[in-house]
Amino acid sequence: MLPRTLRLTDPVEALVVEQALALVRQLRDTCQSAPHGHVLAQAELVALAQGRELTRRALEAVLNQAATPAEKKGRRSGPAPAKLGGRVRGRRSGRP
C-alpha cells in the first residue's frame, strides 16, 4: 500500500489516529515475538484488549469534545419546577 497523507480536522482525530497506529505496531511486535503456533492466539488477545481500549478512548474523547460547547452554554432556560402540594404565598392579582 502506498503512503497516504491524511487531513485531520481536530485534536480528537489526531489522538485516535495515533492510538490506532500504536495498536498496529503493537500487533506487529506481538506477531513477530510470539512462538510458532501461538501467533494468532496472542495477536487476538492484544487486538481484543487494545481494540476495546482504543474504542473507549475514542468515545471518551468525542464525548468530552461534544460536552465542551454544551457546558459553555449553561443550562437551558425555562420555568422553575414548583413544589407539589405546597401553599403559594403572596397576593392574588387584582386584590389589595
C-alpha positions in Angstrom: 0.0 0.0 0.0 1.3 3.4 -0.9 1.9 6.1 1.8 -1.0 8.4 2.3 -1.5 11.9 3.5 -4.3 12.3 6.0 -6.0 15.6 6.8 -7.0 15.5 10.4 -9.6 18.1 11.3 -9.2 18.3 15.1 -7.2 17.0 18.1 -9.6 14.1 18.7 -9.0 12.7 15.2 -5.2 13.1 15.7 -5.4 11.3 19.1 -7.4 8.4 17.6 -5.1 8.0 14.6 -2.0 8.0 16.9 -3.6 5.3 19.1 -4.6 3.2 16.1 -1.0 3.4 14.8 0.2 2.3 18.2 -2.2 -0.6 18.1 -1.0 -1.8 14.7 2.7 -1.5 15.8 1.9 -3.5 19.0 0.2 -6.2 16.9 3.2 -6.4 14.6 5.6 -6.7 17.6 3.3 -9.4 19.1 3.2 -11.4 15.9 7.0 -11.2 15.5 7.8 -12.2 19.1 5.1 -14.9 19.5 6.3 -18.5 19.5 5.5 -20.7 16.4 1.9 -21.9 16.6 0.8 -19.2 19.0 0.8 -16.1 16.8 -2.9 -15.9 16.1 -3.9 -16.6 19.8 -1.5 -13.9 21.1 -2.4 -11.4 18.4 -6.1 -11.9 19.1 -5.6 -11.2 22.8 -3.8 -8.0 22.1 -6.4 -7.0 19.4 -9.3 -7.5 21.8 -7.8 -5.8 24.8 -6.2 -2.9 23.0 -9.0 -2.6 20.5 -11.5 -2.1 23.3 -9.2 0.4 24.9 -8.9 2.3 21.6 -12.7 2.4 21.3 -13.1 3.5 24.9 -10.6 6.3 24.5 -12.1 7.5 21.2 -15.6 7.5 22.7 -14.4 9.4 25.7 -12.6 12.0 23.6 -15.6 12.5 21.3 -18.0 12.8 24.3 -15.7 15.3 26.0 -15.4 17.3 22.9 -19.1 17.4 22.4 -19.7 18.3 26.1 -17.4 21.4 26.0 -19.8 23.6 23.9 -22.8 22.5 25.9 -21.0 23.3 29.2 -20.2 26.8 27.9 -23.9 27.5 27.1 -25.0 26.6 30.6 -28.4 25.2 31.5 -31.4 25.8 29.2 -33.7 28.5 30.4 -37.2 27.5 31.3 -39.8 27.5 34.1 -38.5 26.5 37.5 -40.1 23.4 39.0 -42.7 24.1 41.6 -43.0 22.2 44.8 -46.1 20.0 44.7 -48.6 20.2 47.5 -47.2 23.4 48.9 -49.0 26.6 49.6 -48.5 29.6 47.4 -47.6 32.7 49.3 -48.3 36.2 48.0 -51.2 38.2 47.0 -53.6 37.4 44.2 -53.6 39.8 41.3 -56.5 42.3 41.4 -56.8 42.1 45.2 -55.2 44.5 47.7 
